[in-house]
Amino acid sequence: MGNSKLKELSSLALAYLGDSIWELHIREYFVMKNYKVGKLNNLVGKYVNAKSQNIIFEKIFENLPEEEKSIALRARNAKIKSYPKSCTQKEYKNATALEALVGYYYLNNEKDKVNNLIEKYIIEGEKNG
């Protein structure tokens, strides 16, 4: 998909797609470790939630290129009508911004950026504790 066409997409639609892409990549990473289903569910749940996504977003935001910052900010500032009780509104908005970036990367054929996020923030996190 062309870059200009991507910019026209709804930021919440990008987040919707990014949510599923993020979860798929996290699931794939842990499935390849050959864990039992119960452990898989716990590990995936640890990283596929607004609190974890918020932490990752806060770590990467300042170093994003301007175009990616713009996509993230559009998603973070979008009107979201309801929030889960498991996180704050800020955490949820930041998680939405991260998901929009993941959706953008996926549609822009930059899947390596999703893998890099997982490598840096999930795999390294597992190694360190």
Legacy VTK file of the C-alpha trace (Angstrom):
# vtk DataFile Version 3.0
C-alpha trace
ASCII
DATASET POLYDATA
POINTS 129 float
0.000 0.000 0.000
1.337 3.439 -0.868
2.614 5.689 1.877
0.155 8.499 1.055
-2.740 6.043 1.153
-1.603 4.820 4.577
-1.719 8.358 5.928
-5.356 8.594 4.878
-6.410 5.557 6.883
-8.130 6.038 10.192
-5.630 5.903 13.038
-8.047 3.734 15.003
-8.322 1.354 12.044
-4.519 1.093 12.023
-4.627 0.382 15.764
-7.318 -2.251 15.208
-5.088 -4.031 12.709
-1.954 -3.436 14.782
-3.560 -5.031 17.828
-3.986 -8.321 15.993
-0.542 -8.158 14.360
1.104 -7.473 17.732
-0.695 -10.370 19.391
0.112 -12.718 16.506
3.820 -11.878 16.672
3.927 -12.284 20.460
2.063 -15.594 20.238
4.380 -16.823 17.510
7.460 -15.947 19.565
6.260 -17.904 22.600
4.769 -20.820 20.628
8.171 -21.375 19.041
9.553 -21.916 22.558
7.255 -24.968 22.773
5.580 -23.990 26.044
2.390 -25.639 27.269
-0.831 -23.779 26.527
-1.328 -22.544 30.095
2.109 -20.958 30.155
1.581 -19.563 26.648
-1.585 -17.840 27.768
0.135 -16.276 30.794
3.173 -15.092 28.831
1.197 -13.687 25.924
-1.189 -11.935 28.303
1.790 -10.290 29.966
2.668 -8.430 26.747
-0.650 -8.076 24.973
-2.243 -5.507 27.236
-2.422 -1.743 27.501
-0.032 -1.446 30.453
2.794 -3.292 28.685
2.157 -1.570 25.380
2.154 1.802 27.159
5.606 1.083 28.625
7.000 0.176 25.209
5.414 3.229 23.588
6.884 5.567 26.198
10.344 4.085 25.572
10.233 4.485 21.788
8.198 7.642 21.169
10.954 10.261 21.419
13.182 8.388 18.959
10.543 7.834 16.282
10.928 9.572 12.914
8.508 12.495 12.477
6.192 10.559 10.144
5.818 7.737 12.662
5.341 10.212 15.525
2.532 11.792 13.524
0.784 8.425 13.071
1.206 7.611 16.762
-0.069 11.017 17.896
-3.129 10.799 15.637
-4.009 7.466 17.231
-3.231 8.615 20.772
-5.367 11.729 20.344
-8.299 9.976 18.640
-11.642 10.058 20.371
-11.968 6.774 22.222
-15.338 6.318 23.879
-14.604 3.605 26.417
-11.598 2.375 28.325
-10.954 -0.884 30.156
-10.805 -0.707 33.940
-7.470 -2.549 33.917
-5.512 0.580 32.922
-5.593 4.364 32.943
-6.855 6.419 30.017
-3.270 7.541 29.322
-2.024 3.944 29.238
-4.844 2.964 26.905
-4.211 5.894 24.564
-0.485 5.130 24.440
-1.235 1.448 23.773
-3.535 2.529 20.937
-0.694 4.641 19.543
1.686 1.663 19.630
-0.902 -0.550 17.949
-1.411 2.067 15.209
2.347 2.069 14.598
2.355 -1.723 14.359
-0.529 -1.587 11.874
1.321 1.089 9.894
4.526 -0.975 9.851
2.618 -4.030 8.699
0.822 -2.267 5.844
4.006 -0.442 4.871
5.867 -3.772 4.594
8.125 -2.884 7.520
7.478 -6.032 9.507
11.102 -5.970 10.622
10.216 -2.974 12.811
7.599 -5.055 14.626
10.150 -7.820 15.068
12.692 -5.288 16.357
10.226 -4.076 18.996
9.629 -7.648 20.104
13.343 -8.388 20.104
14.202 -5.341 22.165
11.291 -5.146 24.605
9.960 -8.688 24.903
12.850 -11.065 24.311
15.367 -8.914 26.189
12.828 -8.482 28.993
12.453 -12.252 29.258
16.237 -12.675 29.437
16.565 -10.024 32.142
13.843 -11.175 34.392
LINES 1 130
129 0 1 2 3 4 5 6 7 8 9 10 11 12 13 14 15 16 17 18 19 20 21 22 23 24 25 26 27 28 29 30 31 32 33 34 35 36 37 38 39 40 41 42 43 44 45 46 47 48 49 50 51 52 53 54 55 56 57 58 59 60 61 62 63 64 65 66 67 68 69 70 71 72 73 74 75 76 77 78 79 80 81 82 83 84 85 86 87 88 89 90 91 92 93 94 95 96 97 98 99 100 101 102 103 104 105 106 107 108 109 110 111 112 113 114 115 116 117 118 119 120 121 122 123 124 125 126 127 128
